[in-house]
């Protein structure tokens, strides 16, 4: 029997590992849609056993299947997206033995938008 990995998907508008200044970066498109910079990443005690993860984003994203390899520079398999809405994220996590583990999360970054003391920073391009 294959042991289930102790991992979770996290989504946040706060840059992981940054100072706790509660800064949210957003971009307002010409159509006046506000896009938020959102980090998607893995958390959990079994991160050292992860080789890569393929995040399955909403089908409206260009290239909705995004694979991120776990590296020293990116130990949490972070992916940055620009989005205006919430959706269900699926993650296919490949462990170092080649086994695939599926994780699912309903995004919750919107709860961070209303936290006290949050600062909003508008940028000119969503890059």
C-alpha positions in Angstrom: 0.0 0.0 0.0 1.3 3.4 -1.0 1.3 5.9 1.9 -0.6 9.2 1.3 1.7 12.2 1.3 1.1 14.8 4.0 0.8 17.8 1.7 -1.7 20.5 1.0 -2.2 23.1 -1.7 -2.1 26.7 -0.5 -3.1 29.9 -2.4 -2.3 33.3 -1.1 -2.0 36.9 -2.3 0.9 37.5 0.1 4.4 36.6 -1.2 5.6 33.5 0.6 8.6 34.2 2.8 8.3 38.0 2.5 8.1 40.4 5.3 4.7 40.5 7.0 3.7 43.9 5.4 0.5 42.5 4.1 1.0 43.9 0.6 -1.4 42.8 -2.1 -0.4 43.4 -5.7 -3.1 43.9 -8.3 -3.4 45.0 -12.0 -6.4 46.7 -13.5 -6.9 45.7 -17.1 -8.3 48.0 -19.8 -11.7 46.4 -19.3 -11.5 47.4 -15.6 -11.2 43.8 -14.4 -9.0 43.6 -11.3 -6.5 40.8 -11.5 -4.7 39.7 -8.3 -1.2 38.3 -8.1 -1.7 34.9 -6.4 0.9 32.3 -5.3 0.0 28.7 -5.5 2.3 26.3 -3.6 2.6 23.1 -1.6 2.9 22.9 2.2 3.4 19.9 4.4 6.0 17.7 6.1 6.4 15.4 3.0 7.7 18.2 0.7 11.2 16.6 0.6 9.7 13.6 -1.2 8.2 15.7 -4.0 9.8 15.7 -7.5 7.3 17.9 -9.3 3.7 19.0 -9.3 1.3 19.8 -12.2 -1.2 22.4 -11.2 -4.5 22.1 -13.1 -5.9 25.6 -13.3 -9.3 26.7 -14.6 -9.8 25.9 -18.2 -10.0 29.6 -19.2 -6.3 30.0 -18.4 -3.9 29.9 -21.3 -2.0 26.6 -20.8 -4.1 25.5 -17.7 -1.8 22.6 -16.9 1.4 24.0 -15.4 4.2 21.7 -14.2 6.7 23.0 -11.6 9.7 21.0 -10.5 10.8 21.1 -6.9 14.2 22.7 -6.7 16.5 24.3 -4.1 15.3 27.7 -5.4 11.7 26.6 -5.4 11.2 24.1 -2.5 7.4 24.6 -2.2 6.8 24.3 -6.0 5.4 27.9 -6.2 3.5 29.0 -9.2 2.4 32.7 -9.6 -0.8 33.4 -11.5 -2.8 36.5 -12.1 -6.5 35.9 -11.6 -9.8 37.7 -10.8 -11.8 34.8 -9.6 -11.8 31.7 -7.4 -11.8 28.1 -8.8 -10.9 24.6 -7.8 -7.2 23.8 -8.1 -6.2 20.2 -8.8 -2.5 19.2 -8.3 -0.9 16.0 -9.5 2.1 15.6 -7.3 4.9 13.2 -8.5 7.0 11.9 -5.7 10.6 10.9 -6.1 9.6 7.3 -6.7 7.5 8.3 -9.7 4.1 7.8 -7.9 1.3 10.3 -8.6 -0.8 11.8 -5.7 -3.8 14.0 -6.4 -4.6 17.0 -4.3 -7.6 19.3 -4.6 -8.3 22.8 -3.1 -11.0 25.4 -3.5 -9.2 28.7 -3.7 -9.5 31.0 -0.6 -7.2 33.9 -1.3 -10.2 36.2 -1.3 -10.4 35.9 2.5 -7.0 37.7 2.7 -8.3 40.7 0.7 -10.3 41.9 3.7 -7.7 41.4 6.5 -7.0 44.5 8.6 -3.9 46.5 7.7 -3.7 45.2 4.1 -2.0 47.5 1.6 -2.8 47.4 -2.0 -0.2 48.1 -4.7 -1.3 48.6 -8.3 1.2 47.6 -11.0 1.1 48.6 -14.7 1.5 45.1 -16.2 0.5 41.7 -15.0 3.9 40.0 -15.5 
